[in-house]
């Protein structure tokens, strides 16, 4: 029996999909890249933008056609946008299972009951199709209490709920035994971790325990809300070289008036101050961010402030999106909505500016010696690795193994990619 899982959205959605994937393995399923071959199809949805919902609706149309030809096919609709999509569909009778964001580490009983009803049973012979264990995604907190005015996530994923420290450490024990090389700690806002636990525990405290206990694993985390970033995190990172010197700090905008309308809780000056502090600890740290263009009331001057933001910070990477109305959010009713043509023009301008900045940033790496962890290969003797700052580097070698570490010298840039040679004292 074969399954096809179609995931749209963030890393939390990727984690949710992975929970379903491993549960299906227990029932004897194997994965396929061809939905037309599948006996089970799941569409895991995202509600952050209207474009994501349209993608899900489009793929569900394909699933409906497949089910007409194969009535035994099981179709599942999951994720943040599941209820919104059901309202859009003219016919949802072909969908066998509907569930929102998982927001937990276990499969809902309704899903296992569906499989049992269809005649599937758990098997002792579980064969996954992961030949190399590399990255494990580990949520540490579910939900969100920030309530940015443009965002629907708090209404769909609910209030914040931290996972207990002992549970997380037991998951790390399993990851270490399975041979995972890195762990990505997930949360809509990891900086809020532990305030709801008794006794409470800060994210910095959790990070210290994890990195100190598992020095052979490299750690990264998403997402840090700039208004809640604890400087103690930087001190923990100083003491633990197995934490990537990479910071994803969603700025969302560079204009103070827009930031206030977004309910972001900081000014651009405070954001700049945080970046300056990070670079005082880690001058070579890589920085990425999320940005929204075309938020209601965004003037040419306000958009110019976002351009000023990326010029000042010099991000290594940005993830930019056009503002999309989300049902039930305060910003849906804001006046001065921006025309789609203006949004497209502005996002193209922003992306072109960042393309130039990224090229400049790459040049500072030429001539630098670094320690790479090998993450993959695309052809014989051609490998990819990550620096301690999570910068991707290409390297040619006859003897590298995925998951191993190698000292390297970055020598040049080729088609935008950093190229390195193996180096030793």
CORTA-V820784 format. One record per backbone hydrogen bond with DSSP energy under -0.5 kcal/mol. NH is the residue of the N-H (numbers start at 1). CO is the residue of the C=O. Records with the same first field share a line. If there is no record, write none. Layout:
NH=CO + CO
This chain:
3=30
4=40
6=4 + 42
7=5
8=44
14=10
15=11
16=12
17=13
18=14
19=15
20=16
21=17
22=18
23=19
24=20
25=21
26=22
27=23 + 24
28=25
29=24
30=1
32=3
35=33
37=34
38=34 + 35
39=2
40=2
41=74
42=4
43=76
44=6 + 42
45=43 + 78
52=49
53=49
54=50
55=51
56=52
57=53
58=54
59=55
60=56
61=57
62=58
63=59
64=60
65=61
66=62
67=63
68=64
69=65
70=66
73=70
74=39
75=73
76=41
77=97
78=43 + 76
79=100
80=45
82=79
85=81
86=82
87=83
88=84 + 85
89=85
95=92
96=75 + 94
97=75
99=77
111=108
112=108
113=109
114=110
115=111
116=112
117=113
118=114
119=116
120=115
123=26
126=124
127=125
128=126
131=129
134=132
136=134 + 182
138=136 + 184
140=186
141=186
142=161
144=158
149=262
151=148
155=152
156=152 + 153
157=153
158=153 + 154
161=142
163=140
168=164
169=165
170=166
171=167
172=168
173=169
174=170
175=171
176=172
177=173
178=174
179=175 + 176
180=175
181=134
182=134
183=218
184=136
185=183 + 220
186=138
187=222
190=187 + 223
191=223
192=189
193=190
195=192
197=194
201=194
206=202
207=203
208=204
209=205
210=206
211=207
212=208
213=209
214=210
217=214
218=181
219=242
220=183
222=185
224=248
225=223
228=225
229=226
231=229
233=230
234=231
235=231
236=232
237=233
238=234
239=235
240=236 + 237
243=240
244=219 + 242
245=388
246=244
247=286
249=247 + 288
250=224 + 248
251=290
252=290
253=251
259=255
260=256
261=257
262=258
263=259 + 260
264=259
271=267
272=268
273=269
274=270
275=271
276=272
277=273
278=274
279=275
280=276
281=277 + 278
282=278
285=282
286=245
288=247
289=317
291=319
292=252
293=321
297=336
298=295
299=297
303=299
304=300
305=301
306=302 + 303
307=303
308=304
309=305
310=306
311=307
312=308
313=309
314=310
316=287
317=287
319=289
320=318
321=291
323=293
329=326
331=149
332=329
333=330
334=331
338=294
343=339
344=340
345=341
346=342
347=343
348=344
349=345
350=346
351=347
352=348
353=349
354=350
355=351
356=352
357=353
358=354
359=355
360=356
361=357
362=358
363=359
364=360 + 361
365=362
366=363
367=410
368=365
370=408
372=370 + 406
373=386
374=372 + 404
375=384
376=384
378=382
379=382
382=379
383=381 + 395
384=376
385=393
386=373
387=391
390=387
393=385
394=418
395=383
396=420
397=381
403=374
404=401
406=372
408=370
409=421
410=368
411=409 + 419
412=419
414=417
417=414
418=392
419=412
420=394
421=409
423=407
